[in-house]
Amino acid sequence: MPKSTESELTGTSEPGAEAAVIARTGRFSDRDAWDAEGWCHMEHALELVGTRSAMILMREIYYGGRRFEELARRTGLTEAVTSQRLKRLVDAGLLQRHPYREPRQRTRYAYALTDLGRSLFPVFVALMEWGARLGGEGGVELVHADCGSPLTAVVQCAKGHEVALPDAVARLASDGQADGTPDGGAAPAR
């Protein structure tokens, strides 16, 4: 595909105007023909885990926290916020709640990851990696248990190819082709 000029990419000759970084294809090309509200996968995910409190609770559970009291203490959240967020994470299927009881104590609950909760791990790694880029001293580094190398988040297609931002194309899921190419190989709108 021939290189496009900045004015072709942005629709403007204004200096410094940014081009779209993810190309759009198919019915998704016309931005005014669709509205993402209510069906965007990212929006749905953020409704579940898009708060600081939800993600730091997930962090503590990834680090081995299980009991309500420990999770509230380790996150610095109030018991009310901890309770509310844990209920939402359980209702969404990211965590399971298990009762336990110490001698002469009332029944309390411990929390454990579900498969859906474990599937959030790459997002957790990406957020930690991105947070480290923002600077600051110290922090926790996630490393591979076998070799000690730092973990990184990688974007790849279903066939295993690493995909950089300029190589990503967005399409409506219903526009997908059986051969895995956008629009059967047609050039995306940029």
N, C-alpha and C positions, 0 to 999 in steps of 0.2 A: 504494500500500500504506500503511495507517495506521501512524503512528509507534508503536513498541513501547515499553513502559516498561522500565526497567533490570531489574526483577525478571523480566519476561517474557524478556528477552534472556539473562540469566545463569542463570535458574532459581533465583535466590536473592534475598532482600530485603536481603542484607548490604551495608551502605554501602561504596562504593569497589570492589565486585566488578566485574571487567572483563567486558564482553560479548565474545562471539566476534567477531573482527574480519573474518573471512572466513566468509560464510554457507555452509552446507552444504546440498546438495539431493540428491534422489533417494535411492538406497541409501546414500549417504555421510552422510545426515542422522543416522543412529544410530551414534554414535561407538563403541559397544561391539560393533557388528555387523561391524567390519572391523579389520584389523591392517595397518598400512602397511609393516611390516618386510619387506624383500626385494623390494617392487615399487614403492616410492615413487621417482618420478623424481628428486626432490631428493637423496634418499639415494644413489641410483646416481651422480649427478653428484659428490657430495661424496666418494664412495669414490675417484673419479679425481682430483679437483682440490681436495679439501677440506683439504689440508695447506698450511701456510705455505710449505714448500719447493717444492711443485708450483706454487703461484701465483707465487712470486717467480721461478722458472725461466721460467714463461710470460711474466711481466713483461719479463724480460731478452730473451726472444725477440721479443716485440712491439717492444722498443726496438732490435732489430737484432742482438742477440747470436746467434751461430751455433755457434761452436766450443766443445767441451767445456771446455777450459781457461779460456776467457773466461767461460763461464757459471758455473763453479765459483768463479772469482775474484770476479766481479761480485756474486754472491749471498752469498758468505761461507759457503757450504755446504762440507762436506767432500767430497772426491772420491767417497767411498763413497756418501754420500747423493745427490749429484748424479747419479752413475751409476744408482743405483736408481730415482730419480724420473724421469730421462730415459727409462729403459727402460720404465717404466710408461706414460709419456705417449706413447711410440712404439707400444707394444702396444695402447693404447686408441685409437690413430688420430688423436691430436691433433698429433703431430709425425711427420716423416719423418727418417730418419737417412741421411746421405750420406757415403761414405768420401772422404777426401782424403789426399794424401801429399806432404810437403815433401821436397826432395832429401835423401837420406841419413838419413831419419827413418822410423819405423814408420808404418803406416796409422793415421790418426785419423779422427774423425767430426765432422761438422757437422750441425746440426739445422735444419729448416725447418718452418713451419706447414703443416698440411693445411687443407682446407676446414672440417673439424670443429674444428681449432684456431682458425681465424679466426672460427668461429661463437661462440666463447667471449668474443670481444671486448666485446659489450655487458655481460657480467657483470663483466669487468675494469673497464670504465668505471664501472659502478655501484659497485663496491668502492672505486675511487679517489674517487668523489664522496662516498660515505658516510664514508670515512676522513678526507676533508678536513673534514667536519662535526664530527669528533671533536676537532679542534683540532690544535695543533702548528704549529711554524714551518716555512716553506719547503715543500719538496715539489715534485712535478712536476704541471703542469696540462696536460691534454689539450685542444687547441683544434682547430677546423675550419681546415684548410689554406687554404680560399678566403676566409673572412671573419674569422678570428681569434677567433671566439666560443668560449667553453668548451663542451666536450661534456657532455651530460647523458644519463642513462639514463631512458627513458620506458617505462611499461607501457601496452600497448595491445592491444585485441582484434584478431583476424584481419581485421576489417573496417576497422581503422584508428582506432577510437575510443580516446582516452586513458581509462584506467581507474584510479581511485583505490582505495585499500584498502577502504573501505566498500562500493564497487560491485563487488567481486570475489565470485564464487560458486564454491565447489568442488564438483565432482561426480566420480564414478568415470568414467573415460574411456569405459567401455562403456555408460554412461547417456546419452552425448551424443546430441543430436537433429540430424537433417539440416538443420533450419532454423537451427541455431546457437544456439538458446535453451535454457537449462536446463529440462529436463522439459517441453518444448513450451510454455514460458511460465508454468509453475506458480510460485507464490511459493516462494522458498527458506525452509528452516528457519533461524531465527535464534535 
